[in-house]
Amino acid sequence: MNKTIIIPFLLITSLLLGGCFALSEPEGASGTVAAPTLAPAAEDDQAQQVEPTAVMETVEEPTAEAYPAPEERVAAAEDAYPAAEAEAVTDQAQSDEAYPAPEDAAAETTTSGGDTAVYEIDPTRSEARFTINEVLQGAPKTVVGVSQNLGGQISLDLNNPAAAQIGEILINARDFATDNNFRNNAIANEILLTNEHEFITFQPTSISGLPDSAVIGESYPIQITGDLTIIGQTQEVTFDTEVTPLSESELQGSASLDILYADFGITIPFARSVESVEDNVLLEIDFIASK
């Protein structure tokens, strides 16, 4: 066959095969993300069962000391059963200890609490996003992909937020969706390779900017540094984050990070309609976490 025919034929074939791969349906999510727990392992409180052993006891005859004289028994009975007024005083003291005065109880209520609690990200009210700019058919286009299949936990004492801990954050990359199904398939099959790398993970290693105390309804800017892994490539990154305790049982937060996709080995496949794609990608997470 003439070379002038073979070369165009091979080019057309490769484009068609590439297009078929981009159009093919990627694998769906394996399920809802279950983030690793921060809760301490439950300790086994059951005492060890000890097999009883038979013990032979020698029974001795009671002596006179075991049976005191009648007058001694009367004195012992008086010691064991104090006068009625003494009993009343003792009972009142015990009652006062068990039921403190109203002002004491109020003081206890104000100073109690502040125990460390584990807050879990609610995927129904949270989302992870990526944003990238491109030129599509001669016009600028901002592409946004969203996944609500994410999970993670935060351990926090509102009276001592400086001791907060954040567990591993997992995002199911197979659930990222944009405004175009063809683009979704291309992202899954050719960019994020989701058949082999279902999850994007972020393992926090340090938190800076935590306050000494937290007030309900007030927002606090912090920085979370850790290891971000995309398609098997890991880089240390820092998310700029803002966290707001909505109540003692709910936290609201948003985190953002700008990365170069090439740093994670990501390449953008050729598409005739796409003239150019910016090198950087904005990653964002908006979350609600509750006890």
C-alpha contacts under 8 A as a table, 3 or more apart, distances in Angstrom:
res1	aa1	res2	aa2	distance
1	M	5	I	7.06
1	M	6	I	6.73
2	N	5	I	5.38
2	N	6	I	6.33
3	K	6	I	4.89
3	K	7	I	6.09
4	T	7	I	5.97
4	T	8	P	7.05
5	I	8	P	5.81
5	I	9	F	6.19
6	I	9	F	5.03
6	I	10	L	6.15
7	I	10	L	5.21
7	I	11	L	6.28
8	P	11	L	5.05
8	P	12	I	6.10
9	F	12	I	5.25
9	F	13	T	6.12
10	L	13	T	5.02
10	L	14	S	6.12
11	L	14	S	5.24
11	L	15	L	6.22
12	I	15	L	5.16
12	I	16	L	6.13
13	T	16	L	5.09
13	T	17	L	6.13
14	S	17	L	5.09
14	S	18	G	5.99
15	L	18	G	5.04
15	L	19	G	5.97
16	L	19	G	5.01
16	L	20	C	6.11
17	L	20	C	5.04
17	L	21	F	6.27
18	G	21	F	5.10
18	G	22	A	6.26
19	G	22	A	5.06
19	G	23	L	6.07
20	C	23	L	5.00
20	C	24	S	5.97
21	F	24	S	5.16
21	F	189	N	7.20
22	A	182	F	7.31
22	A	185	N	5.67
22	A	186	A	4.61
22	A	189	N	6.15
22	A	190	E	6.83
23	L	182	F	6.10
23	L	185	N	5.88
23	L	186	A	6.90
24	S	185	N	6.75
24	S	189	N	8.00
25	E	185	N	6.31
26	P	174	R	7.87
26	P	185	N	6.44
26	P	188	A	6.36
26	P	189	N	6.22
26	P	194	T	7.45
26	P	195	N	6.60
27	E	174	R	7.31
27	E	194	T	7.52
27	E	195	N	5.85
28	G	174	R	6.12
28	G	175	D	7.48
29	A	32	T	7.66
29	A	172	N	6.97
29	A	174	R	5.54
29	A	175	D	6.52
29	A	198	E	7.42
32	T	149	N	6.13
32	T	150	L	7.65
33	V	149	N	6.02
33	V	150	L	5.52
33	V	151	G	5.67
33	V	170	L	6.86
33	V	171	I	7.23
33	V	172	N	6.87
34	A	151	G	6.13
34	A	152	G	7.85
35	A	150	L	7.97
35	A	151	G	5.02
35	A	152	G	4.93
35	A	153	Q	7.14
35	A	167	G	7.97
35	A	168	E	6.84
35	A	169	I	6.68
35	A	170	L	6.31
36	P	152	G	7.04
36	P	153	Q	7.71
36	P	167	G	6.89
36	P	168	E	6.52
37	T	152	G	7.84
37	T	153	Q	6.65
37	T	167	G	7.14
38	L	118	V	7.10
38	L	153	Q	6.53
38	L	154	I	7.43
38	L	155	S	6.87
38	L	166	I	7.97
38	L	167	G	6.19
39	A	118	V	6.86
62	P	65	E	7.93
62	P	66	A	6.11
63	T	66	A	5.49
63	T	67	Y	7.21
64	A	67	Y	5.31
64	A	68	P	6.68
65	E	68	P	5.75
68	P	72	E	5.97
68	P	73	R	6.23
69	A	72	E	5.30
69	A	73	R	6.36
70	P	73	R	5.03
70	P	74	V	6.40
71	E	74	V	5.17
71	E	75	A	6.52
72	E	75	A	5.20
72	E	76	A	6.26
73	R	76	A	5.08
73	R	77	A	6.16
74	V	77	A	5.07
74	V	78	E	6.33
75	A	78	E	5.15
75	A	79	D	6.39
76	A	79	D	5.12
76	A	80	A	6.22
77	A	80	A	5.05
77	A	81	Y	6.11
78	E	81	Y	5.22
78	E	82	P	6.10
79	D	82	P	6.03
82	P	86	A	6.28
82	P	87	E	6.57
83	A	86	A	5.42
83	A	87	E	6.50
84	A	87	E	5.13
84	A	88	A	6.29
85	E	88	A	5.04
85	E	89	V	6.39
86	A	89	V	5.23
86	A	90	T	6.33
87	E	90	T	5.15
87	E	91	D	6.06
88	A	91	D	5.10
88	A	92	Q	6.12
89	V	92	Q	5.17
89	V	93	A	6.29
90	T	93	A	5.18
90	T	94	Q	6.26
91	D	94	Q	5.14
91	D	95	S	6.09
92	Q	95	S	4.99
92	Q	96	D	6.15
93	A	96	D	5.11
93	A	97	E	6.33
94	Q	97	E	5.15
94	Q	98	A	6.22
95	S	98	A	5.11
95	S	99	Y	5.99
96	D	99	Y	5.21
96	D	100	P	5.69
96	D	101	A	7.66
97	E	100	P	5.90
100	P	104	D	5.93
100	P	105	A	6.16
101	A	104	D	5.27
101	A	105	A	6.37
102	P	105	A	5.08
102	P	106	A	6.20
103	E	106	A	5.06
103	E	107	A	6.26
104	D	107	A	5.10
104	D	108	E	6.33
105	A	108	E	5.08
105	A	109	T	6.32
106	A	109	T	5.09
106	A	110	T	6.39
107	A	110	T	5.29
107	A	111	T	6.36
108	E	111	T	5.35
108	E	112	S	5.81
109	T	112	S	5.27
109	T	113	G	7.90
114	G	157	D	5.50
114	G	158	L	5.68
114	G	159	N	5.06
114	G	160	N	7.60
115	D	157	D	5.56
115	D	158	L	7.78
115	D	159	N	7.84
116	T	155	S	6.57
116	T	156	L	5.24
116	T	157	D	4.15
116	T	158	L	7.59
117	A	155	S	5.67
117	A	156	L	5.50
117	A	157	D	6.24
117	A	291	K	6.87
118	V	153	Q	6.58
118	V	154	I	5.61
118	V	155	S	4.44
118	V	156	L	6.43
118	V	290	S	7.96
118	V	291	K	5.84
119	Y	153	Q	5.58
119	Y	154	I	5.07
119	Y	155	S	6.26
119	Y	156	L	7.57
119	Y	249	S	7.64
119	Y	250	E	7.28
119	Y	251	L	7.51
119	Y	289	A	5.26
119	Y	290	S	4.68
119	Y	291	K	4.41
120	E	151	G	7.44
120	E	152	G	6.00
120	E	153	Q	4.44
120	E	154	I	6.43
120	E	289	A	4.80
120	E	290	S	5.37
120	E	291	K	6.25
121	I	126	S	7.22
121	I	150	L	7.83
121	I	151	G	5.56
121	I	152	G	5.50
121	I	153	Q	6.12
121	I	287	F	6.36
121	I	288	I	5.74
121	I	289	A	4.04
121	I	290	S	6.63
122	D	125	R	5.64
122	D	126	S	6.09
122	D	151	G	7.36
122	D	287	F	7.14
122	D	288	I	5.76
122	D	289	A	5.54
122	D	290	S	7.02
123	P	126	S	4.82
123	P	127	E	6.75
123	P	148	Q	5.60
123	P	149	N	6.10
123	P	150	L	5.94
123	P	151	G	6.69
123	P	287	F	7.74
124	T	148	Q	6.89
125	R	287	F	6.61
125	R	288	I	6.02
126	S	148	Q	6.17
126	S	150	L	7.89
126	S	285	I	7.52
126	S	286	D	5.49
126	S	287	F	4.21
126	S	288	I	5.87
127	E	146	V	6.64
127	E	147	S	5.70
127	E	148	Q	4.46
127	E	149	N	7.41
127	E	150	L	7.16
127	E	285	I	5.84
127	E	286	D	5.53
127	E	287	F	6.45
128	A	146	V	5.77
128	A	147	S	5.32
128	A	148	Q	6.33
128	A	150	L	7.33
128	A	171	I	7.25
128	A	283	L	7.52
128	A	284	E	5.74
128	A	285	I	4.41
128	A	286	D	6.54
129	R	144	V	6.73
129	R	145	G	5.47
129	R	146	V	4.58
129	R	147	S	6.52
129	R	176	F	7.99
129	R	282	L	7.99
129	R	283	L	5.79
129	R	284	E	5.12
129	R	285	I	6.32
130	F	144	V	5.69
130	F	145	G	5.28
130	F	146	V	6.81
130	F	281	V	6.60
130	F	282	L	5.50
130	F	283	L	4.63
130	F	284	E	6.38
131	T	142	T	6.88
131	T	143	V	5.65
131	T	144	V	4.57
131	T	145	G	6.63
131	T	281	V	5.79
131	T	282	L	5.03
131	T	283	L	6.66
132	I	142	T	5.89
132	I	143	V	5.34
132	I	144	V	6.72
132	I	277	V	7.62
132	I	278	E	6.79
132	I	280	N	6.97
132	I	281	V	5.07
132	I	282	L	6.59
133	N	140	P	7.20
133	N	141	K	5.80
133	N	142	T	4.50
133	N	143	V	6.09
133	N	277	V	6.12
133	N	278	E	5.65
134	E	140	P	5.88
134	E	141	K	5.23
134	E	142	T	6.34
134	E	143	V	7.48
134	E	274	V	7.14
134	E	275	E	7.53
134	E	276	S	5.56
134	E	277	V	4.19
134	E	278	E	6.00
135	V	138	G	5.87
135	V	139	A	5.32
135	V	140	P	4.38
135	V	141	K	5.65
135	V	274	V	5.93
135	V	275	E	5.42
135	V	276	S	5.28
135	V	277	V	6.49
136	L	139	A	5.28
136	L	140	P	6.11
136	L	141	K	6.07
136	L	273	S	5.82
136	L	274	V	4.60
136	L	275	E	6.04
136	L	276	S	7.58
137	Q	273	S	5.19
137	Q	274	V	6.15
137	Q	275	E	6.76
138	G	275	E	7.05
143	V	178	T	6.96
144	V	178	T	5.78
144	V	179	D	7.87
145	G	176	F	5.45
145	G	177	A	5.01
145	G	178	T	4.57
146	V	175	D	7.62
146	V	176	F	4.96
146	V	177	A	5.38
146	V	178	T	6.72
147	S	150	L	7.34
147	S	171	I	7.45
147	S	172	N	7.12
147	S	173	A	7.19
147	S	175	D	5.24
147	S	176	F	4.53
147	S	177	A	6.66
148	Q	175	D	7.42
149	N	171	I	6.10
149	N	172	N	5.54
149	N	175	D	6.65
150	L	169	I	7.36
150	L	170	L	5.47
150	L	171	I	4.34
150	L	172	N	6.14
151	G	169	I	5.86
151	G	170	L	5.42
151	G	171	I	6.76
152	G	166	I	7.78
152	G	167	G	6.04
152	G	168	E	5.98
152	G	169	I	4.64
152	G	170	L	6.54
153	Q	166	I	6.07
153	Q	167	G	5.30
153	Q	168	E	7.45
153	Q	169	I	7.62
153	Q	289	A	7.66
154	I	164	A	7.28
154	I	165	Q	5.84
154	I	166	I	4.54
154	I	167	G	6.21
154	I	289	A	7.89
155	S	164	A	5.58
155	S	165	Q	5.04
155	S	166	I	6.28
156	L	160	N	7.63
156	L	161	P	6.01
156	L	163	A	7.11
156	L	164	A	4.71
156	L	165	Q	6.71
157	D	160	N	5.11
157	D	161	P	5.47
157	D	163	A	7.39
157	D	164	A	6.87
158	L	161	P	5.38
158	L	213	S	6.57
158	L	214	A	5.58
158	L	215	V	7.81
158	L	248	E	7.71
159	N	212	D	7.79
159	N	213	S	5.39
159	N	214	A	6.52
160	N	163	A	6.04
160	N	164	A	7.70
160	N	212	D	6.11
160	N	213	S	5.68
160	N	214	A	7.74
161	P	164	A	5.25
161	P	210	L	6.41
161	P	211	P	6.28
161	P	212	D	6.16
161	P	213	S	5.94
161	P	214	A	6.69
162	A	210	L	5.16
162	A	211	P	5.98
162	A	212	D	5.76
162	A	213	S	7.70
166	I	204	P	6.48
167	G	203	Q	6.92
167	G	204	P	6.83
168	E	201	T	7.02
168	E	202	F	5.77
168	E	203	Q	4.58
168	E	204	P	6.49
169	I	201	T	5.70
169	I	202	F	5.08
169	I	203	Q	6.44
170	L	199	F	6.42
170	L	200	I	5.99
170	L	201	T	4.72
170	L	202	F	6.63
171	I	199	F	5.53
171	I	200	I	5.13
171	I	201	T	6.32
172	N	175	D	5.90
172	N	176	F	7.61
172	N	198	E	5.90
172	N	199	F	4.67
172	N	200	I	6.42
173	A	176	F	5.53
173	A	188	A	7.69
173	A	192	L	7.39
173	A	194	T	6.34
173	A	197	H	7.87
173	A	198	E	5.59
173	A	199	F	5.40
173	A	200	I	6.23
174	R	188	A	6.49
174	R	194	T	5.71
174	R	195	N	7.97
174	R	198	E	5.98
174	R	199	F	7.72
176	F	184	N	7.37
177	A	180	N	7.87
177	A	181	N	7.73
177	A	184	N	5.79
178	T	181	N	7.20
178	T	183	R	7.20
178	T	184	N	6.14
180	N	183	R	5.31
180	N	184	N	6.25
181	N	184	N	4.81
181	N	185	N	6.29
182	F	185	N	5.29
182	F	186	A	6.32
183	R	186	A	4.98
183	R	187	I	6.05
184	N	187	I	5.17
184	N	188	A	6.17
185	N	188	A	5.11
185	N	189	N	5.83
185	N	190	E	8.00
186	A	189	N	5.22
186	A	190	E	5.35
186	A	191	I	6.74
187	I	190	E	5.67
187	I	191	I	4.72
187	I	192	L	5.82
187	I	193	L	7.59
188	A	191	I	6.10
188	A	192	L	5.27
188	A	193	L	5.48
188	A	194	T	5.24
188	A	195	N	7.61
189	N	192	L	6.68
189	N	193	L	5.00
189	N	194	T	6.42
189	N	195	N	7.19
190	E	193	L	5.62
190	E	268	I	7.75
190	E	269	P	6.89
191	I	266	I	6.19
191	I	267	T	6.26
191	I	268	I	6.25
191	I	269	P	7.42
192	L	197	H	7.33
192	L	230	I	7.60
192	L	231	I	6.15
192	L	266	I	7.29
193	L	196	E	5.90
193	L	197	H	5.97
193	L	198	E	7.91
193	L	231	I	6.69
194	T	197	H	4.61
194	T	198	E	4.73
194	T	199	F	7.65
194	T	231	I	7.79
195	N	198	E	6.24
196	E	231	I	7.90
197	H	200	I	7.68
197	H	230	I	7.78
197	H	231	I	5.38
197	H	232	G	6.98
199	F	230	I	7.64
200	I	228	L	7.54
200	I	229	T	5.78
200	I	230	I	5.19
200	I	231	I	7.38
201	T	227	D	7.97
201	T	228	L	5.85
201	T	229	T	5.27
201	T	230	I	7.08
202	F	226	G	6.54
202	F	227	D	5.53
202	F	228	L	4.46
202	F	229	T	6.39
203	Q	226	G	5.30
203	Q	227	D	5.10
203	Q	228	L	6.59
204	P	207	I	7.76
204	P	224	I	6.53
204	P	225	T	5.69
204	P	226	G	3.96
204	P	227	D	6.42
205	T	224	I	7.73
205	T	225	T	5.83
205	T	226	G	4.69
205	T	227	D	7.42
206	S	224	I	6.05
206	S	225	T	5.32
206	S	226	G	6.69
207	I	210	L	7.13
207	I	222	I	7.05
207	I	223	Q	5.77
207	I	224	I	4.66
207	I	225	T	6.30
208	S	222	I	5.81
208	S	223	Q	5.25
208	S	224	I	6.61
209	G	221	P	6.88
209	G	222	I	4.71
209	G	223	Q	6.46
210	L	220	Y	7.61
210	L	221	P	7.90
210	L	222	I	6.09
211	P	214	A	6.74
211	P	220	Y	7.57
214	A	218	E	7.48
214	A	245	P	7.75
215	V	218	E	5.65
215	V	245	P	7.29
216	I	244	T	7.44
216	I	245	P	5.20
216	I	246	L	5.80
216	I	247	S	5.73
216	I	248	E	7.44
217	G	244	T	6.11
217	G	245	P	5.72
217	G	246	L	5.25
217	G	247	S	7.28
218	E	244	T	5.71
218	E	245	P	6.86
219	S	242	E	6.43
219	S	243	V	5.58
219	S	244	T	4.36
219	S	245	P	7.38
220	Y	242	E	5.47
220	Y	243	V	5.34
220	Y	244	T	6.32
221	P	240	D	7.48
221	P	241	T	5.74
221	P	242	E	4.35
221	P	243	V	6.54
222	I	240	D	6.40
222	I	241	T	5.23
222	I	242	E	6.03
222	I	243	V	7.64
223	Q	238	T	6.39
223	Q	239	F	5.74
223	Q	240	D	4.92
223	Q	241	T	5.69
224	I	238	T	5.40
224	I	239	F	5.19
224	I	240	D	6.72
224	I	241	T	7.00
225	T	236	E	7.12
225	T	237	V	5.72
225	T	238	T	4.17
225	T	239	F	6.38
226	G	236	E	5.50
226	G	237	V	5.76
226	G	238	T	6.46
227	D	234	T	6.19
227	D	235	Q	5.60
227	D	236	E	4.53
227	D	237	V	6.29
228	L	234	T	5.43
228	L	235	Q	5.45
228	L	236	E	6.14
228	L	237	V	6.52
229	T	232	G	5.91
229	T	233	Q	5.31
229	T	234	T	4.23
229	T	235	Q	6.61
229	T	264	F	7.90
230	I	233	Q	5.36
230	I	234	T	6.61
230	I	264	F	6.35
231	I	264	F	7.37
231	I	265	G	7.83
231	I	266	I	7.89
233	Q	264	F	5.23
233	Q	265	G	6.91
234	T	264	F	6.97
235	Q	263	D	7.82
235	Q	264	F	7.39
237	V	257	L	7.94
238	T	257	L	6.98
239	F	255	A	5.77
239	F	256	S	5.41
239	F	257	L	5.14
240	D	255	A	5.51
240	D	256	S	5.48
240	D	257	L	6.61
241	T	253	G	7.05
241	T	254	S	5.61
241	T	255	A	4.17
241	T	256	S	6.56
242	E	253	G	5.46
242	E	254	S	5.50
242	E	255	A	6.56
243	V	251	L	6.97
243	V	252	Q	5.74
243	V	253	G	4.26
243	V	254	S	6.75
244	T	251	L	5.79
244	T	252	Q	5.09
244	T	253	G	6.09
245	P	248	E	7.01
245	P	250	E	6.15
245	P	251	L	4.43
245	P	252	Q	6.22
246	L	249	S	7.69
246	L	250	E	5.40
246	L	251	L	5.42
246	L	252	Q	6.52
247	S	250	E	5.20
247	S	251	L	7.04
249	S	290	S	5.51
249	S	291	K	5.29
250	E	288	I	6.98
250	E	289	A	5.68
250	E	290	S	4.37
250	E	291	K	6.64
251	L	288	I	5.70
251	L	289	A	5.09
251	L	290	S	6.29
252	Q	286	D	7.85
252	Q	287	F	5.84
252	Q	288	I	4.62
252	Q	289	A	6.44
253	G	286	D	5.87
253	G	287	F	5.33
253	G	288	I	6.55
254	S	284	E	7.19
254	S	285	I	5.52
254	S	286	D	4.34
254	S	287	F	6.26
255	A	284	E	5.53
255	A	285	I	5.15
255	A	286	D	6.57
256	S	282	L	7.09
256	S	283	L	5.59
256	S	284	E	4.32
256	S	285	I	6.52
257	L	282	L	5.83
257	L	283	L	5.16
257	L	284	E	6.48
258	D	280	N	6.60
258	D	281	V	5.74
258	D	282	L	4.57
258	D	283	L	6.20
259	I	263	D	7.70
259	I	280	N	5.43
259	I	281	V	5.42
259	I	282	L	6.54
259	I	283	L	7.65
260	L	263	D	5.55
260	L	264	F	7.64
260	L	279	D	5.70
260	L	280	N	4.37
260	L	281	V	6.20
261	Y	264	F	5.57
261	Y	265	G	6.84
261	Y	266	I	5.38
261	Y	267	T	7.42
261	Y	279	D	6.52
261	Y	280	N	6.12
261	Y	281	V	6.48
262	A	265	G	4.95
262	A	266	I	5.12
262	A	267	T	6.54
262	A	279	D	7.44
263	D	266	I	7.36
268	I	277	V	7.94
270	F	274	V	7.70
271	A	274	V	5.41
271	A	275	E	7.90
272	R	275	E	7.11
274	V	277	V	7.53
278	E	281	V	7.74
